[in-house]
């Protein structure tokens, strides 16, 4: 079974631009979560989607948004990029069928975004 | 508000010895805990998990211990191998809560040959 895939793997943007990142979960997984990883900050939760609905949201400004499609694939968008948005963006999927909140999340390789 | 804390940013251990990575949490609603390992330029890889109904879970060289009264969990790696050198994250979630997983800031483990 294929793992979580994320595209693109690397991205360079300039301040003020916007960016869209894509995530394809493991087949059959219905929950997709997004995280931002910066040095010293660990993984900061952005949001979680389940059945095309945002189920949870972290403490990030409204410039960060996402969506999930009917095939569970998800995208996240960051508008008006700032230098501080440079980070590794990770997507994770879980089955979320029997024990929501108690199932393992499987991560993709991440998209490294550099904002100049 | 860091609900999951890994107070040791780094740890060095000799090959063959035991590695102990610690994690503390503040939210008593957390009832499921996971450990992930992360190599540079890769996404985190799931290692082991534990439910709050247990106090120990073992998988090969990896054992996780949970002390609910102290709100503390630890990951033991025995014996440590050079390939274990990575950043280790603990994560917690509450089944009755909002389904999101809260991660610690990570501990960088270096196993010396």
Interface residues (C-beta under 8 A of the other chain):
Chain A: X4 X6 X31 X33 X35 X40 X41 X42 X43 X44 X45 X48 X50 X55 X56 X58 X90 X92 X96 X99 X100 X101 X102 X104 X105 X106 X107 X108 X109 X110 X112
Chain B: X6 X31 X32 X34 X36 X41 X42 X43 X44 X45 X46 X49 X51 X89 X91 X93 X94 X95 X96 X97 X98 X99 X100 X101 X102 X103 X104 X105 X106
